[in-house]
Amino acid sequence: MSTELITKLRRETGAGVVDVKKALDESEGDYDKALEELRKRGAAVAQKKAGRTAGEGVIAHYIHMNRIGVLVELNCETDFVARTEDFQTLGKDIAMQVASMGARYVRPDDVPEEVIAKEREIYAAQLEGENKPADVLEKILDGKIAKFYDEACLVNQTFFKNEDQTIQQLVEEAVGKMGENIQIRRFSRLELGGDV
């Protein structure tokens, strides 16, 4: 187990030396397996911290070629963490994600019921005439709604810098690294000539 490997894992996950060594031992020195294990632990830490108040943070912004502008409110527990480079970078990455991927909602719970009902209606119309049992059609509809969430909801989207990670996993990783509850509260996206 090389010091170089431990340092690389610590830098990428923010985990402590003991946790990194334990993950490497459990994965028999396999870097990718150790990284996956440390990410899973980061998600568990994020769940434990989710109930804590996140009243500090930043308004991160990103302007793309003077045509798309994004503001994101990213919250954490302390102003100390809010001022760190890692937290500022996270905010910028999330703002860039909103600019590039066009999320409409932060999370699935934010999608109004009438929007989901309309999407189901559209998908059901697309499936008319399919010679499939009702339960199979219902599963197809559920799959299409899940895909809608993956495209329309920021936390469900694949991170543009890492196709193996969703924005939710990115935030959970940051929680593990920074040791505080971190929440994306809201965002606003403006596009030149877009809808008001």
Residue frames as a rotation matrix with the C-alpha (Angstrom) as fourth column:
MET 1
0.593 0.805 0.000 0.00
0.805 -0.593 0.000 0.00
0.000 0.000 -1.000 0.00
SER 2
-0.368 -0.834 0.410 1.86
0.841 -0.487 -0.236 3.05
0.396 0.258 0.881 -1.27
THR 3
-0.425 0.113 -0.898 1.84
0.553 -0.753 -0.357 6.49
-0.717 -0.648 0.257 0.33
GLU 4
-0.967 0.019 -0.254 1.13
-0.210 -0.621 0.755 7.90
-0.144 0.784 0.604 -3.11
LEU 5
-0.581 0.791 -0.192 -2.08
0.360 0.461 0.811 5.85
0.730 0.403 -0.552 -3.41
ILE 6
-0.157 0.485 -0.860 -3.22
0.980 -0.030 -0.195 6.89
-0.120 -0.874 -0.471 0.08
THR 7
-0.665 -0.170 -0.728 -2.55
0.206 -0.978 0.040 10.56
-0.718 -0.123 0.685 -0.71
LYS 8
-0.946 0.314 -0.080 -4.43
-0.154 -0.218 0.964 10.33
0.286 0.924 0.254 -4.00
LEU 9
-0.310 0.869 -0.386 -7.47
0.694 0.484 0.532 8.73
0.649 -0.103 -0.753 -2.34
ARG 10
-0.244 0.175 -0.954 -7.42
0.844 -0.445 -0.298 11.29
-0.477 -0.878 -0.039 0.49
ARG 11
-0.880 -0.144 -0.453 -7.27
-0.052 -0.919 0.392 14.16
-0.472 0.368 0.801 -1.99
GLU 12
-0.820 0.564 -0.099 -10.15
-0.063 0.083 0.995 12.77
0.569 0.822 -0.032 -4.05
THR 13
-0.049 0.872 -0.486 -12.49
0.566 0.425 0.706 11.84
0.823 -0.241 -0.514 -1.18
GLY 14
-0.023 -0.015 1.000 -11.43
-0.585 -0.811 -0.025 13.98
0.811 -0.586 0.010 1.77
ALA 15
0.861 0.346 -0.373 -11.40
0.030 0.698 0.716 10.85
0.507 -0.628 0.590 3.93
GLY 16
0.604 -0.633 0.484 -8.97
-0.760 -0.276 0.589 10.45
-0.240 -0.723 -0.648 6.82
VAL 17
-0.310 -0.855 -0.415 -5.81
-0.907 0.397 -0.141 8.33
0.285 0.333 -0.899 6.64
VAL 18
-0.709 0.067 0.702 -7.30
-0.385 0.797 -0.466 5.56
-0.591 -0.601 -0.539 8.79
ASP 19
0.350 0.929 0.124 -10.43
-0.293 0.234 -0.927 5.34
-0.890 0.288 0.354 6.60
VAL 20
0.490 -0.241 -0.838 -8.36
-0.870 -0.067 -0.489 5.29
0.062 0.968 -0.242 3.41
LYS 21
-0.626 -0.780 0.005 -6.07
-0.774 0.620 -0.131 2.55
0.099 -0.086 -0.991 4.72
LYS 22
-0.435 0.558 0.707 -9.08
-0.245 0.682 -0.689 0.50
-0.867 -0.472 -0.160 5.86
ALA 23
0.627 0.701 -0.340 -10.75
-0.481 0.005 -0.876 0.87
-0.612 0.714 0.340 2.43
LEU 24
0.149 -0.666 -0.731 -7.52
-0.940 0.133 -0.313 -0.16
0.306 0.734 -0.607 0.68
ASP 25
-0.770 -0.391 0.503 -7.13
-0.570 0.776 -0.269 -3.18
-0.285 -0.494 -0.821 2.99
GLU 26
-0.050 0.866 0.497 -10.73
-0.194 0.480 -0.856 -4.26
-0.980 -0.140 0.144 2.38
SER 27
0.831 0.366 -0.418 -10.30
-0.437 -0.033 -0.899 -3.87
-0.343 0.930 0.133 -1.40
GLU 28
0.560 -0.702 0.440 -6.91
0.563 0.712 0.419 -5.65
-0.608 0.013 0.794 -1.35
GLY 29
-0.374 -0.827 -0.420 -5.17
0.330 -0.542 0.773 -2.57
-0.866 0.151 0.476 -2.74
ASP 30
-0.331 0.336 0.882 -7.60
0.938 0.015 0.347 -2.03
0.103 0.942 -0.320 -5.64
TYR 31
-0.967 -0.160 -0.197 -7.83
0.188 -0.974 -0.128 1.76
-0.171 -0.161 0.972 -6.09
ASP 32
-0.652 0.757 0.044 -11.23
-0.345 -0.348 0.872 1.80
0.676 0.553 0.488 -7.84
LYS 33
0.055 0.670 -0.740 -12.86
0.534 0.607 0.589 -0.49
0.844 -0.427 -0.324 -5.26
ALA 34
-0.470 -0.300 -0.830 -11.41
0.876 -0.275 -0.397 1.58
-0.109 -0.914 0.392 -2.41
LEU 35
-0.992 0.120 0.047 -12.67
-0.105 -0.965 0.242 4.78
0.075 0.235 0.969 -4.04
GLU 36
-0.296 0.939 -0.176 -16.16
-0.108 0.150 0.983 3.27
0.949 0.309 0.057 -4.43
GLU 37
0.007 0.251 -0.968 -16.18
0.863 0.487 0.132 2.16
0.505 -0.837 -0.213 -0.79
LEU 38
-0.754 -0.346 -0.559 -15.11
0.597 -0.717 -0.361 5.61
-0.276 -0.605 0.747 0.42
ARG 39
-0.833 0.530 0.156 -17.84
-0.310 -0.682 0.662 7.22
0.458 0.503 0.733 -1.71
LYS 40
-0.014 0.848 -0.530 -20.43
0.322 0.506 0.800 4.90
0.946 -0.160 -0.280 -0.16
ARG 41
-0.226 -0.140 -0.964 -19.23
0.973 0.005 -0.229 5.89
0.037 -0.990 0.135 3.29
GLY 42
-0.989 -0.138 -0.051 -19.48
0.136 -0.990 0.045 9.54
-0.057 0.038 0.998 2.25
ALA 43
-0.435 0.899 0.039 -23.14
-0.192 -0.135 0.972 8.97
0.880 0.416 0.231 1.30
ALA 44
0.117 0.440 -0.890 -23.79
0.774 0.521 0.360 7.40
0.622 -0.731 -0.280 4.71
VAL 45
-0.644 -0.410 -0.646 -22.19
0.725 -0.597 -0.343 10.40
-0.245 -0.689 0.682 6.44
ALA 46
-0.917 0.327 0.230 -24.35
-0.149 -0.813 0.563 12.70
0.371 0.482 0.794 4.28
GLN 47
-0.048 0.951 -0.306 -27.50
0.236 0.309 0.921 10.92
0.971 -0.028 -0.239 5.45
LYS 48
-0.047 -0.029 -0.998 -26.51
0.988 0.147 -0.050 11.31
0.149 -0.989 0.022 9.11
LYS 49
-0.781 -0.379 -0.497 -25.89
0.479 -0.874 -0.085 15.04
-0.401 -0.304 0.864 8.64
ALA 50
-0.641 0.529 0.556 -29.00
0.503 -0.258 0.825 15.72
0.580 0.808 -0.100 6.53
GLY 51
0.357 0.865 -0.353 -31.09
0.839 -0.131 0.528 16.74
0.411 -0.484 -0.773 9.54
ARG 52
-0.196 -0.510 -0.837 -28.66
0.815 -0.560 0.150 19.44
-0.545 -0.653 0.525 10.64
THR 53
0.759 0.552 -0.345 -29.47
0.339 -0.788 -0.514 23.06
-0.555 0.273 -0.785 9.81
ALA 54
-0.289 -0.792 0.537 -27.65
0.937 -0.119 0.329 24.45
-0.197 0.598 0.777 6.80
GLY 55
0.674 0.654 -0.345 -28.14
0.630 -0.752 -0.194 28.19
-0.386 -0.086 -0.918 7.24
GLU 56
0.112 -0.715 -0.690 -24.87
-0.302 -0.686 0.662 29.50
-0.947 0.134 -0.293 5.77
GLY 57
0.265 -0.077 0.961 -23.52
0.740 0.655 -0.152 29.17
-0.618 0.752 0.230 2.27
VAL 58
-0.714 -0.524 -0.464 -23.00
0.037 -0.690 0.723 31.02
-0.699 0.499 0.512 -0.99
ILE 59
0.704 0.700 -0.121 -24.82
-0.089 -0.082 -0.993 32.26
-0.704 0.710 0.005 -4.04
ALA 60
-0.391 -0.837 0.383 -22.71
0.299 0.279 0.913 30.71
-0.871 0.471 0.141 -6.76
HIS 61
0.586 0.583 -0.563 -22.93
-0.327 -0.466 -0.822 32.03
-0.742 0.666 -0.082 -10.31
TYR 62
-0.436 -0.677 0.593 -21.90
0.450 0.406 0.795 31.15
-0.780 0.613 0.128 -13.80
ILE 63
0.456 0.481 -0.749 -22.25
-0.459 -0.594 -0.661 33.11
-0.762 0.645 -0.050 -17.06
HIS 64
-0.092 -0.445 0.891 -21.77
0.564 0.714 0.415 31.19
-0.821 0.541 0.185 -20.31
MET 65
-0.673 -0.352 0.651 -20.69
0.738 -0.255 0.624 33.33
-0.054 0.900 0.432 -23.27
ASN 66
-0.896 0.337 -0.290 -23.00
-0.240 -0.915 -0.324 36.16
-0.374 -0.221 0.901 -22.13
ARG 67
-0.541 0.724 -0.428 -25.97
-0.500 0.132 0.856 34.04
0.676 0.677 0.290 -23.29
ILE 68
0.386 0.614 -0.689 -26.80
0.288 0.629 0.722 31.88
0.876 -0.477 0.066 -20.26
GLY 69
-0.460 -0.485 0.744 -26.66
-0.562 -0.490 -0.667 33.02
0.688 -0.724 -0.047 -16.64
VAL 70
0.269 0.499 -0.824 -27.16
0.344 0.749 0.566 30.89
0.900 -0.436 0.030 -13.54
LEU 71
-0.296 -0.276 0.914 -27.45
-0.812 -0.430 -0.393 31.64
0.502 -0.859 -0.097 -9.82
VAL 72
0.142 0.284 -0.948 -27.40
0.230 0.922 0.311 28.78
0.963 -0.262 0.065 -7.31
GLU 73
0.277 -0.048 0.960 -28.00
-0.893 -0.382 0.238 28.97
0.356 -0.923 -0.148 -3.56
LEU 74
0.151 -0.362 -0.920 -25.78
0.163 0.927 -0.338 26.34
0.975 -0.099 0.199 -1.95
ASN 75
0.580 0.191 0.792 -26.11
-0.672 -0.437 0.598 26.00
0.460 -0.879 -0.125 1.82
CYS 76
-0.187 -0.613 -0.768 -23.84
0.303 0.707 -0.639 24.57
0.934 -0.352 0.054 4.51
GLU 77
0.495 0.434 -0.753 -23.71
0.797 0.119 0.593 24.78
0.347 -0.893 -0.287 8.33
THR 78
0.377 -0.449 -0.811 -20.93
0.581 -0.567 0.584 27.33
-0.722 -0.691 0.047 8.92
ASP 79
0.953 -0.089 -0.291 -19.49
-0.256 -0.753 -0.607 30.37
-0.165 0.652 -0.740 7.20
PHE 80
0.036 -0.980 0.197 -16.05
-0.599 0.137 0.789 28.79
-0.800 -0.147 -0.582 7.71
VAL 81
-0.278 -0.079 0.957 -16.92
0.489 0.846 0.212 25.98
-0.827 0.527 -0.196 5.28
ALA 82
0.739 0.651 0.173 -18.77
0.496 -0.352 -0.793 28.41
-0.455 0.672 -0.584 2.97
ARG 83
0.728 -0.507 -0.461 -15.53
-0.576 -0.818 -0.010 30.34
-0.372 0.272 -0.887 2.45
THR 84
-0.011 -0.797 0.604 -13.40
-0.075 0.603 0.794 27.28
-0.997 -0.037 -0.067 1.61
GLU 85
-0.539 -0.303 -0.786 -12.13
-0.774 -0.190 0.604 26.77
-0.332 0.934 -0.132 -1.91
ASP 86
-0.976 0.178 0.129 -13.73
0.206 0.944 0.257 23.29
-0.076 0.278 -0.958 -2.07
PHE 87
-0.203 0.963 -0.178 -17.17
0.625 -0.013 -0.780 24.68
-0.753 -0.270 -0.600 -1.22
GLN 88
0.027 0.147 -0.989 -16.81
-0.470 -0.871 -0.142 27.57
-0.882 0.469 0.046 -3.68
THR 89
-0.823 -0.393 -0.410 -15.75
-0.548 0.362 0.754 25.13
-0.148 0.845 -0.514 -6.40
LEU 90
-0.743 0.626 0.236 -18.74
0.577 0.778 -0.247 22.90
-0.339 -0.048 -0.940 -5.64
GLY 91
0.093 0.805 -0.586 -21.05
0.224 -0.590 -0.775 25.90
-0.970 -0.059 -0.236 -6.07
LYS 92
-0.213 -0.275 -0.937 -19.43
-0.774 -0.537 0.334 26.85
-0.596 0.797 -0.099 -9.36
ASP 93
-0.986 -0.169 0.001 -19.64
-0.140 0.821 0.553 23.26
-0.095 0.545 -0.833 -10.66
ILE 94
-0.412 0.905 0.107 -23.33
0.693 0.387 -0.609 23.07
-0.592 -0.177 -0.786 -9.78
ALA 95
0.189 0.437 -0.879 -23.99
-0.223 -0.853 -0.472 26.42
-0.956 0.285 -0.064 -11.50
MET 96
-0.580 -0.469 -0.666 -22.17
-0.758 0.013 0.652 25.15
-0.297 0.883 -0.363 -14.60
GLN 97
-0.896 0.320 0.307 -24.25
0.340 0.940 0.013 21.97
-0.285 0.116 -0.952 -14.44
VAL 98
0.037 0.966 -0.257 -27.49
0.449 -0.246 -0.859 24.00
-0.893 -0.084 -0.443 -14.45
ALA 99
0.034 -0.088 -0.995 -26.21
-0.653 -0.756 0.045 26.09
-0.757 0.648 -0.084 -17.37
SER 100
-0.726 -0.484 -0.489 -25.18
-0.679 0.389 0.623 23.10
-0.111 0.784 -0.611 -19.47
MET 101
-0.953 0.299 -0.052 -27.87
0.291 0.949 0.118 20.54
0.085 0.098 -0.992 -18.61
GLY 102
-0.654 0.712 0.257 -30.92
-0.415 -0.621 0.665 22.80
0.633 0.328 0.702 -18.19
ALA 103
-0.744 0.411 -0.526 -32.43
0.652 0.618 -0.440 21.35
0.145 -0.671 -0.728 -15.02
ARG 104
-0.234 0.754 0.614 -35.90
0.018 -0.628 0.778 22.68
0.972 0.193 0.133 -14.22
TYR 105
0.817 0.506 0.275 -36.18
-0.309 -0.016 0.951 21.55
0.486 -0.862 0.143 -10.59
VAL 106
-0.069 -0.858 0.509 -33.73
-0.987 -0.016 -0.160 20.86
0.146 -0.513 -0.846 -7.76
ARG 107
-0.908 -0.210 0.363 -35.17
-0.312 0.916 -0.252 17.48
-0.280 -0.342 -0.897 -6.73
PRO 108
-0.766 0.635 -0.103 -38.09
0.335 0.531 0.778 15.19
0.548 0.562 -0.619 -7.67
ASP 109
-0.300 0.674 -0.675 -40.15
0.913 -0.001 -0.407 16.42
-0.275 -0.739 -0.616 -4.69
ASP 110
-0.574 -0.001 -0.819 -40.10
0.025 -1.000 -0.017 19.90
-0.819 -0.030 0.574 -6.26
VAL 111
-0.972 0.236 -0.001 -41.90
0.004 0.024 1.000 18.78
0.236 0.971 -0.024 -9.44
PRO 112
-0.474 0.865 0.167 -45.57
-0.814 -0.358 -0.457 19.82
-0.335 -0.352 0.874 -9.27
GLU 113
-0.394 0.412 0.822 -48.10
0.082 0.906 -0.415 16.95
-0.915 -0.096 -0.391 -9.41
GLU 114
0.656 0.719 -0.230 -49.78
-0.137 -0.186 -0.973 18.48
-0.742 0.670 -0.023 -12.47
VAL 115
0.123 -0.702 -0.702 -46.47
-0.983 -0.185 0.012 18.35
-0.138 0.688 -0.712 -14.39
ILE 116
-0.801 -0.402 0.443 -46.07
-0.399 0.911 0.105 14.64
-0.446 -0.092 -0.890 -13.60
ALA 117
0.009 0.898 0.440 -49.72
0.165 0.432 -0.886 13.99
-0.986 0.081 -0.145 -14.53
LYS 118
0.667 0.205 -0.716 -49.20
-0.577 -0.466 -0.671 15.77
-0.472 0.861 -0.192 -17.87
GLU 119
-0.348 -0.875 -0.336 -45.99
-0.932 0.282 0.229 13.81
-0.106 0.393 -0.914 -18.56
ARG 120
-0.662 0.171 0.729 -47.78
-0.055 0.960 -0.275 10.51
-0.747 -0.222 -0.626 -17.78
GLU 121
0.436 0.898 -0.061 -50.60
-0.039 -0.049 -0.998 11.54
-0.899 0.438 0.014 -20.11
ILE 122
0.400 -0.380 -0.834 -48.14
-0.897 -0.347 -0.273 12.26
-0.185 0.857 -0.480 -22.94
TYR 123
-0.683 -0.727 0.071 -46.25
-0.709 0.683 0.176 9.00
-0.177 0.070 -0.982 -22.40
ALA 124
-0.332 0.656 0.678 -49.51
0.060 0.732 -0.679 7.02
-0.942 -0.184 -0.282 -22.20
ALA 125
0.665 0.570 -0.483 -50.59
-0.392 -0.284 -0.875 8.53
-0.636 0.771 0.034 -25.55
GLN 126
-0.038 -0.785 -0.619 -47.25
-0.999 0.017 0.039 7.49
-0.020 0.620 -0.785 -27.05
LEU 127
-0.857 -0.339 0.388 -47.85
-0.397 0.914 -0.078 3.91
-0.328 -0.221 -0.919 -25.88
GLU 128
0.160 0.984 0.082 -51.40
-0.581 0.161 -0.798 3.64
-0.798 0.080 0.597 -27.28
GLY 129
0.698 0.203 -0.686 -51.77
-0.701 0.388 -0.598 0.77
0.145 0.899 0.413 -29.66
GLU 130
-0.494 -0.868 -0.048 -48.96
-0.809 0.479 -0.341 -1.21
0.319 -0.129 -0.939 -28.02
ASN 131
0.473 0.654 -0.591 -50.02
-0.411 0.756 0.509 -4.82
0.780 0.002 0.626 -27.64
LYS 132
-0.649 -0.715 -0.262 -48.73
-0.006 0.349 -0.937 -5.24
0.761 -0.606 -0.230 -24.12
PRO 133
0.049 0.663 -0.747 -50.40
0.858 0.355 0.372 -6.19
0.512 -0.659 -0.551 -20.83
ALA 134
0.749 0.383 0.541 -51.51
0.117 -0.880 0.461 -3.30
0.653 -0.282 -0.703 -18.58
ASP 135
0.875 -0.444 -0.191 -48.90
0.211 -0.005 0.978 -4.08
-0.435 -0.896 0.089 -15.89
VAL 136
-0.005 -0.895 0.445 -46.10
0.956 0.126 0.264 -3.98
-0.293 0.427 0.855 -18.49
LEU 137
0.146 0.143 0.979 -47.37
0.612 -0.791 0.024 -0.65
0.778 0.595 -0.203 -19.86
GLU 138
0.968 0.234 0.096 -47.47
0.058 -0.573 0.817 0.71
0.246 -0.785 -0.568 -16.28
LYS 139
0.491 -0.863 -0.124 -43.83
0.578 0.216 0.787 -0.31
-0.652 -0.458 0.604 -15.76
ILE 140
-0.158 -0.506 0.848 -42.88
0.961 -0.277 0.014 1.40
0.228 0.817 0.530 -19.02
LEU 141
0.563 0.455 0.690 -44.69
0.286 -0.891 0.354 4.56
0.776 -0.002 -0.631 -17.86
ASP 142
0.949 -0.245 -0.200 -42.86
0.163 -0.161 0.973 4.42
-0.271 -0.956 -0.113 -14.51
GLY 143
0.113 -0.958 0.262 -39.55
0.876 0.221 0.429 4.06
-0.469 0.181 0.864 -16.37
LYS 144
-0.026 -0.053 0.998 -40.33
0.762 -0.648 -0.015 7.08
0.647 0.760 0.058 -18.54
ILE 145
0.884 0.349 0.311 -41.20
0.055 -0.738 0.672 9.16
0.464 -0.577 -0.672 -15.45
ALA 146
0.663 -0.719 -0.206 -37.92
0.459 0.174 0.871 8.08
-0.591 -0.672 0.446 -13.83
LYS 147
-0.171 -0.717 0.676 -36.08
0.985 -0.114 0.128 9.20
-0.014 0.687 0.726 -16.99
PHE 148
0.441 0.412 0.797 -37.97
0.419 -0.880 0.223 12.52
0.794 0.236 -0.561 -16.86
TYR 149
0.986 -0.096 -0.134 -36.72
0.094 -0.342 0.935 13.02
-0.136 -0.935 -0.328 -13.26
ASP 150
0.272 -0.955 0.117 -33.15
0.769 0.289 0.570 12.20
-0.578 -0.065 0.813 -14.36
GLU 151
-0.261 -0.341 0.903 -33.30
0.880 -0.469 0.078 14.92
0.397 0.815 0.423 -17.01
ALA 152
0.300 0.551 0.779 -35.42
0.269 -0.832 0.485 17.59
0.915 0.064 -0.398 -15.26
CYS 153
0.993 0.114 0.017 -34.16
0.007 -0.213 0.977 17.35
0.115 -0.971 -0.212 -11.65
LEU 154
0.463 -0.873 0.151 -30.71
-0.738 -0.474 -0.480 18.69
0.491 0.110 -0.864 -10.86
VAL 155
0.027 -0.511 0.859 -29.81
-0.901 0.359 0.242 16.18
-0.432 -0.781 -0.451 -8.13
ASN 156
0.587 0.261 0.766 -30.71
-0.013 0.950 -0.313 13.25
-0.809 0.174 0.561 -10.43
GLN 157
0.921 -0.206 -0.331 -28.63
-0.371 -0.197 -0.908 14.47
0.121 0.959 -0.258 -13.37
THR 158
0.580 -0.814 0.021 -25.30
0.814 0.580 0.010 12.92
-0.020 0.012 1.000 -14.30
PHE 159
0.512 -0.490 -0.706 -22.49
0.078 -0.792 0.606 15.30
-0.856 -0.365 -0.367 -13.38
PHE 160
0.987 -0.048 -0.156 -21.07
-0.163 -0.199 -0.966 16.78
0.016 0.979 -0.204 -16.60
LYS 161
0.220 -0.975 0.027 -17.49
-0.954 -0.220 -0.202 16.37
0.203 0.019 -0.979 -15.31
ASN 162
-0.833 -0.456 0.315 -17.93
-0.526 0.829 -0.190 12.72
-0.175 -0.324 -0.930 -14.26
GLU 163
-0.256 0.781 -0.570 -20.42
-0.730 0.230 0.643 10.44
0.633 0.581 0.511 -16.01
ASP 164
-0.412 0.049 -0.910 -20.20
0.360 0.926 -0.113 7.91
0.837 -0.374 -0.399 -13.16
GLN 165
-0.777 0.042 -0.628 -21.61
0.601 -0.244 -0.761 10.37
-0.185 -0.969 0.164 -10.63
THR 166
0.225 0.872 0.434 -24.92
0.805 -0.418 0.422 12.17
0.549 0.254 -0.796 -10.14
ILE 167
-0.165 -0.214 0.963 -25.14
-0.211 -0.946 -0.246 15.66
0.963 -0.244 0.111 -8.65
GLN 168
0.810 0.481 0.336 -26.62
-0.444 0.128 0.887 14.07
0.384 -0.867 0.317 -5.50
GLN 169
0.755 -0.595 -0.276 -23.55
0.647 0.744 0.166 11.84
0.106 -0.304 0.947 -5.20
LEU 170
-0.106 -0.781 0.615 -21.30
0.492 -0.579 -0.650 14.86
0.864 0.234 0.446 -5.81
VAL 171
0.197 0.274 0.941 -22.98
-0.588 -0.735 0.337 16.69
0.785 -0.620 0.016 -2.90
GLU 172
0.983 0.181 -0.016 -22.81
-0.107 0.646 0.756 13.58
0.147 -0.742 0.654 -0.67
GLU 173
0.365 -0.927 -0.091 -19.11
0.811 0.364 -0.457 13.27
0.457 0.092 0.885 -1.44
ALA 174
-0.226 -0.409 0.884 -18.64
0.013 -0.909 -0.417 16.93
0.974 -0.083 0.210 -0.45
VAL 175
0.671 0.516 0.533 -20.52
-0.554 -0.130 0.822 16.32
0.494 -0.847 0.198 2.82
GLY 176
0.888 -0.374 -0.268 -18.13
0.450 0.824 0.343 13.47
0.093 -0.425 0.900 3.61
LYS 177
0.020 -0.945 0.328 -15.14
0.784 -0.188 -0.591 15.63
0.620 0.269 0.737 2.74
MET 178
-0.401 -0.162 0.902 -16.22
-0.103 -0.970 -0.220 18.84
0.910 -0.182 0.372 4.49
GLY 179
-0.797 0.020 -0.604 -18.06
0.538 0.479 -0.694 17.27
0.276 -0.878 -0.392 7.43
GLU 180
-0.748 0.592 -0.299 -21.18
-0.247 -0.667 -0.703 19.44
-0.616 -0.452 0.645 7.19
ASN 181
0.065 0.862 0.502 -24.71
0.677 0.331 -0.657 19.17
-0.733 0.383 -0.562 5.86
ILE 182
-0.835 -0.290 -0.468 -24.71
-0.158 -0.687 0.709 20.67
-0.527 0.666 0.528 2.35
GLN 183
-0.013 0.913 0.407 -27.92
0.652 0.316 -0.689 21.41
-0.758 0.256 -0.600 0.47
ILE 184
-0.929 -0.031 0.369 -28.74
0.320 -0.570 0.756 22.86
0.187 0.821 0.540 -2.93
ARG 185
-0.553 0.747 -0.368 -31.61
0.237 -0.282 -0.930 25.14
-0.799 -0.601 -0.021 -1.95
ARG 186
0.638 0.767 0.068 -32.61
0.335 -0.197 -0.921 26.69
-0.693 0.611 -0.383 -5.27
PHE 187
-0.596 -0.793 0.128 -31.36
0.507 -0.248 0.826 27.97
-0.623 0.557 0.550 -8.60
SER 188
0.574 0.689 -0.442 -32.34
0.004 -0.542 -0.840 30.36
-0.819 0.481 -0.313 -11.35
ARG 189
-0.440 -0.680 0.586 -31.34
0.606 0.257 0.753 30.01
-0.663 0.686 0.299 -15.01
LEU 190
0.500 0.524 -0.690 -31.73
-0.181 -0.716 -0.675 32.75
-0.847 0.462 -0.263 -17.61
GLU 191
-0.304 -0.555 0.774 -31.09
0.746 0.367 0.556 32.26
-0.592 0.747 0.303 -21.30
LEU 192
-0.715 -0.036 -0.699 -30.93
-0.267 -0.909 0.320 35.11
-0.647 0.415 0.640 -23.79
GLY 193
-0.595 0.553 -0.583 -34.21
-0.742 -0.101 0.662 35.16
0.308 0.827 0.471 -25.71
GLY 194
-0.874 0.239 -0.422 -35.68
0.312 0.944 -0.111 32.41
0.372 -0.228 -0.900 -23.51
ASP 195
0.129 0.991 -0.035 -39.08
0.512 -0.036 0.858 32.26
0.849 -0.129 -0.512 -21.83
VAL 196
-0.388 -0.179 0.904 -39.78
-0.535 -0.755 -0.379 34.67
0.751 -0.631 0.197 -19.00
